[in-house]
Amino acid sequence: MSKQFIKLPLVALLVCACRGPAVESEAAQADAAQPVVAPAPAEPSQAPALAKTAEKPAEEPAKPAPSAEPPTPPAPDGTPAQPCKTAPANMACIPAGPFIRGIDEGPENAAPQASVWLQTFYMDIQEVTFAEYQACVKRRECPKSGPQYLDFSRPEQPINGVSWFDADTYCKAHGKHLPTEAQWEKAARGPDGDPYPWGDAPATCERAIIKGESEGRGCGLLKKGSKPETGRVWPVGSRPPGHYGLHDMAGNSYEWVADWYAPSYEACGEACAGVDPKGPCDGAETCPGYRRKGVRGGSWYWPADRAYGYHRRAHVPRNEPFHHFGFRCAASLEEAAALAAAGPTAEGQAAPE
């Protein structure tokens, strides 16, 4: 009995010892046959994220993009406004758009005030000088003409004493044209109708070559020869520029314009209104009922009341009887393009208002 009792446990132990690895191997194979499921990740803690956020420097608010300048609206008749391009030498661009022309409470010949639309054009920065006109004569492109007063023949003085026809010939010889009265007034007054080229401050000898209240004619600059107190014109550009960088749009020398002269804008009617007006008869060579041409800008000889940008005067185009009028030229977009292609240019876009 005792031997059997001892043997049985030994056999059982042997059987268990032999079967143990096999059982483990089968369990391992069963485990391998089952898909492995990764444990669900733990919920991330908010603390590290908050710490990271705190360490990150605050971003600056985005700056708004600079707004582009709004395009100029087209003319009332739908004509699109053309941009300023590179200006011909010694000219400034006058941008397209409406401007305030004339005045209601002022001289009757400057009424009524109205909004007039002009296409982009270019204007001489300075009045045409004596030297420039004489160079045109020397090239036989301009008729002999010029000052009949002593001490008005200095090279940098504005040419004086020419007829309207002389001025017109000079501008055409240079691929330009005499400015229309509307072009001249916008160039002088700017888009908002300032009374003077420099704004609304009174006309004085610090701002224009005029007959000063205390200085006398020509702001006190005496003329050689007889009657020195009558004064004389100064070299062009002797005073600060006005709108668009133009000089002497008030004072120094009166300037011819292209238009036939109407006694008022009201009398002129539609010919002086709308888009790019050219005055009576649309600027034709002859105009029945009209015999005088417009003159603008005042001069060294006259007081401040002639220096207004809306001041208008007229004279017969042959300049008989003789007056000391000068001029400057303008250029259309087409004329300016031809000039820019042909020779040196003054770099830049529109001049400051």
C-alpha positions in Angstrom: 0.0 0.0 0.0 2.7 2.4 0.9 4.7 1.7 -2.4 1.6 2.4 -4.6 0.8 5.5 -2.7 4.3 6.8 -3.4 4.4 5.7 -7.1 1.2 7.4 -8.1 2.3 10.9 -7.2 5.6 10.3 -9.1 3.7 9.2 -12.2 1.4 12.2 -11.9 4.4 14.5 -11.5 6.0 13.0 -14.6 2.8 13.4 -16.6 2.4 17.0 -15.6 6.1 17.7 -16.3 5.8 16.3 -19.8 2.5 18.1 -20.6 3.4 21.6 -19.2 5.4 23.0 -22.2 3.0 21.6 -24.7 0.1 23.3 -23.0 2.1 26.6 -22.9 2.9 26.2 -26.6 -0.7 25.7 -27.5 -1.7 28.7 -25.5 0.9 30.8 -27.2 -0.3 29.7 -30.6 -3.9 30.5 -29.6 -2.7 34.0 -28.5 -0.9 34.6 -31.7 -4.0 33.7 -33.7 -6.0 36.4 -32.0 -5.7 40.0 -33.2 -3.5 42.3 -31.1 -5.5 45.2 -29.8 -3.5 48.2 -28.6 -4.5 49.6 -25.3 -6.4 52.8 -25.5 -4.2 55.8 -25.0 -4.5 57.7 -21.8 -6.4 61.0 -21.9 -3.8 63.7 -22.5 -3.3 66.1 -19.6 -4.4 69.7 -20.2 -1.6 71.1 -18.0 1.3 70.5 -20.5 -0.8 72.1 -23.3 -1.6 75.1 -21.2 2.1 75.4 -20.3 3.1 75.3 -24.0 0.5 77.9 -24.8 1.8 80.1 -22.1 5.4 79.8 -23.4 4.4 80.7 -27.0 4.8 84.5 -27.7 1.5 86.2 -28.5 1.1 86.8 -32.3 0.8 90.4 -33.5 -2.5 91.2 -35.1 -2.3 91.1 -38.9 -1.9 94.5 -40.4 -4.5 95.4 -43.0 -3.2 95.6 -46.5 -2.8 99.2 -47.8 -5.9 100.1 -49.7 -5.3 100.9 -53.4 -6.3 104.4 -54.5 -9.7 104.2 -56.1 -9.7 104.5 -59.8 -10.9 107.8 -61.3 -14.5 107.5 -62.3 -15.2 107.8 -66.1 -16.5 111.0 -67.6 -20.3 111.6 -67.6 -20.4 110.4 -71.2 -18.6 107.2 -70.3 -15.1 108.2 -71.5 -12.6 106.2 -69.3 -10.0 108.1 -67.4 -6.5 107.4 -68.6 -3.6 107.3 -66.1 -0.6 109.6 -66.0 2.5 108.2 -67.7 6.0 109.3 -67.9 5.8 113.0 -68.7 7.7 114.7 -71.5 10.7 116.9 -70.4 9.7 119.9 -68.4 6.1 119.0 -68.3 3.8 117.9 -65.5 0.8 115.5 -65.7 -2.6 116.8 -64.8 -4.7 113.7 -63.9 -8.1 113.0 -65.4 -11.3 113.8 -63.6 -13.7 116.6 -62.8 -12.7 120.1 -61.5 -14.5 123.1 -60.3 -14.4 125.8 -62.9 -15.6 129.4 -62.6 -17.1 131.2 -59.6 -20.6 132.4 -58.8 -19.8 135.2 -56.4 -17.1 137.0 -58.4 -16.6 138.5 -61.9 -19.6 138.0 -64.2 -17.4 136.7 -67.0 -16.3 133.8 -64.7 -19.9 132.6 -63.9 -21.5 130.3 -63.4 -19.4 127.8 -61.3 -19.6 124.3 -62.7 -18.0 120.9 -62.6 -16.1 120.1 -65.8 -14.4 116.8 -66.7 -11.0 116.7 -68.4 -9.0 113.8 -69.7 -5.4 113.4 -68.5 -3.1 116.0 -70.1 0.3 117.5 -69.6 1.3 121.1 -69.0 4.6 123.0 -69.3 6.0 123.6 -65.8 7.3 127.0 -66.8 6.2 129.8 -69.1 8.0 129.7 -72.4 11.2 131.8 -72.0 12.7 134.4 -74.2 15.6 132.1 -74.9 13.4 129.2 -75.9 11.3 131.3 -78.3 14.4 132.7 -79.9 15.8 129.2 -80.4 12.5 128.4 -82.3 13.0 131.5 -84.4 16.6 130.5 -85.2 15.4 127.1 -86.4 12.9 129.0 -88.6 10.0 127.2 -87.0 8.6 130.4 -85.4 8.0 133.9 -86.6 10.1 136.7 -85.3 8.3 138.2 -82.3 8.8 139.2 -78.8 9.1 142.0 -76.3 8.9 145.6 -77.3 9.9 146.9 -73.8 13.5 147.5 -72.8 14.9 145.0 -70.3 12.5 142.2 -71.3 15.0 140.2 -73.3 16.9 138.3 -70.6 17.1 134.6 -71.4 15.2 133.2 -68.5 12.4 135.8 -68.5 9.1 134.6 -70.0 8.6 135.7 -73.6 6.4 138.7 -73.8 4.6 140.6 -76.6 3.9 137.7 -78.9 0.6 137.3 -80.7 -1.8 134.4 -80.2 -0.7 133.1 -83.6 3.0 133.2 -82.6 2.2 131.2 -79.4 0.1 128.7 -81.3 2.9 128.2 -83.9 5.5 127.7 -81.2 3.4 125.0 -79.4 2.7 123.1 -82.6 6.4 123.3 -83.6 7.1 121.5 -80.4 4.5 118.8 -80.8 2.1 120.4 -78.3 -0.9 122.8 -78.3 -2.0 125.9 -76.5 -4.0 124.8 -73.5 -7.7 125.2 -73.6 -9.2 127.6 -71.2 -10.5 124.6 -69.1 -7.1 122.9 -69.1 -5.4 126.1 -68.0 -7.9 126.7 -65.2 -7.7 123.2 -63.8 -3.9 123.4 -63.9 -4.1 126.7 -62.0 -6.7 125.9 -59.4 -6.5 122.2 -58.9 -9.5 119.8 -58.8 -11.3 121.6 -56.0 -11.4 125.1 -57.5 -8.9 126.9 -55.2 -8.9 130.6 -55.9 -5.1 130.6 -56.4 -2.6 128.1 -57.6 -1.2 127.8 -54.0 -4.6 127.6 -52.2 -6.7 130.3 -50.7 -4.1 132.5 -49.1 -4.0 136.1 -50.5 -1.8 136.9 -53.5 1.3 138.7 -52.3 4.8 139.2 -53.6 6.0 136.2 -51.6 3.7 134.0 -53.7 3.5 135.7 -57.2 5.2 138.4 -59.3 2.5 141.0 -59.2 2.0 144.7 -58.4 2.5 144.5 -54.7 0.7 146.8 -52.3 3.9 148.3 -51.0 6.5 147.0 -53.4 5.0 148.3 -56.6 4.9 146.7 -60.1 7.0 143.6 -60.6 7.2 143.3 -56.8 9.6 146.3 -56.9 12.0 145.0 -59.5 12.8 148.1 -61.5 13.1 148.1 -65.3 16.1 149.7 -67.1 15.6 152.7 -69.2 12.6 155.1 -69.0 9.8 154.6 -66.5 11.7 152.1 -64.3 8.8 152.1 -61.9 6.7 150.1 -64.4 8.8 147.1 -63.4 9.5 143.9 -65.4 9.0 140.2 -65.4 11.3 138.0 -63.3 13.0 134.8 -64.5 10.5 131.9 -64.7 10.2 129.9 -61.5 11.1 132.7 -59.2 8.3 131.9 -56.8 7.3 128.5 -55.3 5.2 126.1 -57.4 1.5 125.8 -57.1 -0.8 122.9 -58.0 0.9 120.0 -59.9 4.3 121.7 -59.4 3.6 124.4 -62.0 5.2 127.9 -61.6 3.9 131.3 -62.4 0.3 130.3 -63.0 -0.5 133.6 -61.2 1.5 136.7 -62.0 4.7 137.3 -64.0 3.2 137.1 -67.5 -0.3 136.9 -68.8 -0.8 133.7 -70.9 -2.7 133.1 -74.1 -5.1 130.1 -74.1 -6.6 128.3 -77.2 -10.3 129.3 -76.9 -12.2 132.0 -78.5 -13.3 134.3 -75.7 -17.0 134.1 -74.6 -18.2 137.0 -72.3 -19.2 134.4 -69.7 -19.5 130.7 -69.3 -23.2 131.1 -69.3 -23.1 132.8 -72.6 -20.7 130.2 -73.9 -23.2 127.4 -73.0 -22.6 123.8 -74.0 -19.4 124.7 -75.8 -17.8 125.5 -72.4 -19.3 122.5 -70.5 -19.2 118.8 -70.4 -16.1 116.7 -71.2 -12.9 118.4 -72.5 -14.6 121.6 -73.7 -12.8 123.7 -76.2 -15.0 126.8 -76.1 -16.9 128.5 -78.9 -16.9 126.7 -82.2 -15.0 123.9 -80.6 -11.8 125.8 -81.1 -12.1 126.1 -84.9 -9.8 128.4 -86.8 -12.6 130.9 -87.3 -15.7 131.4 -85.2 -18.5 133.7 -86.5 -19.3 136.3 -83.9 -16.1 135.9 -82.0 -13.0 138.0 -82.5 -10.9 137.7 -79.3 -8.9 135.0 -77.6 -8.7 134.3 -73.9 -5.8 135.4 -71.8 -5.2 134.1 -68.2 -3.1 134.4 -65.1 -2.4 138.1 -64.3 1.0 139.7 -64.6 3.8 141.7 -63.0 2.0 144.9 -64.0 -1.3 144.3 -62.3 -2.4 143.9 -58.7 -3.5 140.9 -56.8 -7.1 141.0 -58.1 -5.8 139.7 -61.5 -4.0 136.7 -59.9 -7.1 134.7 -59.2 -7.2 131.4 -61.0 -10.6 132.2 -62.3 -9.6 135.6 -63.6 -10.4 136.0 -67.4 -9.2 138.5 -69.9 -9.4 138.7 -73.7 -7.6 140.4 -76.6 -7.5 140.2 -80.4 -5.2 137.3 -81.5 -2.9 139.6 -83.6 -2.1 141.4 -80.4 -2.9 144.8 -81.9 -2.8 147.1 -80.0 0.3 145.6 -78.5 0.2 143.9 -75.0 2.9 142.0 -73.1 1.3 138.5 -73.2 3.2 135.3 -73.0 2.2 131.6 -72.9 3.0 128.0 -72.1 2.1 124.8 -73.9 0.0 121.7 -73.1 0.1 118.2 -74.5 -2.6 115.6 -75.0 -1.9 111.9 -74.1 -1.2 111.2 -77.8 1.1 114.2 -78.1 2.9 113.3 -74.9 3.4 109.7 -76.1 5.0 111.0 -79.3 7.2 113.4 -77.4 8.3 110.8 -74.9 9.3 108.4 -77.7 11.2 111.1 -79.5 13.4 112.5 -76.8 14.5 112.9 -73.2 11.7 112.8 -70.6 11.1 114.1 -67.1 10.6 111.0 -65.0 7.6 110.8 -62.7 3.8 110.5 -62.5 1.3 113.2 -61.6 2.6 116.2 -59.9 1.4 117.0 -56.4 -1.7 118.9 -56.0 
